[in-house]
Amino acid sequence: MQEFMLFVKTNGDHLATLSPEVQQAHIQKIGNYIGGLMESGKMKGAQPLELTGAVVEGNGGVVKDGPFNESKEVINGYFHIEAENLEEAVQIAKNNPIFEQADATIEVRPIKKMEGIN
C-alpha cells in the first residue's frame, strides 16, 4: 500500500450557494463516501480547511494573508488515503461527491517516504 494526499480545490466556499436542504444532502453523501473509505481501510484522515490562513514564501519568510495564489481556486479540504497505486488513488478521488455540487479539482499526490521522518 502507498499513501496519498488528495487536495480538494474549489472556487471559494462551494456550500455557501446551496440551499440548506441541498447542503445537508451533500454533507450526507460526503459522510457516506468517507464511511466507505474507512470501512475499506483506505482512509487515514480527512478534514475541511478554513478559507483563511497565511502564505509564507521566500528566504525571508514573507507572510501574506490568505492561502490564495493568483486564482480564485483554494484548497478547502484534504483526504489522507492508502491505495495500491496512483490509478487506484485517482479512482478514489473521482468517486468524491464534491463533483456533484461544485466546480472542483482534486489533486492526487503520492507521499514520499524518507528515512528519519516519521
N, C-alpha and C positions, 0 to 999 in steps of 0.2 A: 504494500500500500504506500501511496505517496500523499503528502499533504499539499493542499492548495488553498489560496485565499481567493474568494470571489468578491470583488468590489462592485457594489451596486451603485450605478450613477443615474441620476435623473436631472431634469431641469428644475431645480428648486424642490419645494415640498409638493410631491405629487398627490398627497392626500388632501391638501387644502382645497382643491377644486371639486372634491367629491362630496355628494350628499352624505349625511350621517349613516343612512342605510347602506349605501354603496361602500363607504369606509368600513363599516362593520363586516360586511360580506368579504371584502378584500382582506381584512385582517384575519378573518377566519380561514380563508384559503392559504394565506401565508403560514398560519399556525399549523394547518394540516400538512403543508409542504415541509415545514421544519420537523413536525412529528414523524413524518415518513422517513426523513433523513436520519433522525435519531433512532428509530426502530431498526433501520438497516445498518446502523453502526457507522454511517458516513459523516455524521455531524460531530464536530469538535467544539464549535461555538458559533454564535451569531448575535449581532446586536444592531439596532439602528444607530445612526450617528446624528448629533445635533447639527444644524446648519450653520452654526457659528464656530469660531475657533481662530487659529492663527497659522501663519506660514512663516517658517524660519528658513532663510536662504543665504547662500554665500558664505565666504570665510568669516566675515564679521558677524554672522548671525543676525542679519537684519530681520526684524519681525514686522509682518504685515497683518492687519486684521483680516479675519475670514480665511476659510480654507480654499478660496476660489482662485483659479487660474484666470486666463483671459476669456473663458467661456462661461456660459450660464450653467453648464453641467457641473454638478457637485457629487461627491461620494456621499451617499446618505445611509449606507449600511455595509455590513460585510458578513460573509459566511466563511468560517474556517472548516474545511472538509477534508476527508480522506477519500481517495479514489484510486483505482488500479492504474490509471494513466490520464494523460491530458484529454483524450477523447471522452472518457467517462466523466471527467470534471466538467467538460463543455456541455455534455448532455444534462448533467445535474443543473447547470446554470440555465440551460434552455427551458427546463421544466418550471422555473420560478414564475409564480403567478404575477409578479410585478409587470410583466409584459402585457397583461390584460388591462391594466389601468393606467399605465404611464409609458411615455416615450423614454424607454430605459436602455441602458447599456450595462452589461455585466462583464467586467474584466476578469479573466481567469488567469491566475499566476501561480506557478509551482513554487513551493517554498524550498529554498536552497538550504540543505543541511550542511553545517560547518562544524568541524571539531572544536570543542571547547565552548560552544554556545548552546546552552541547554541541550 
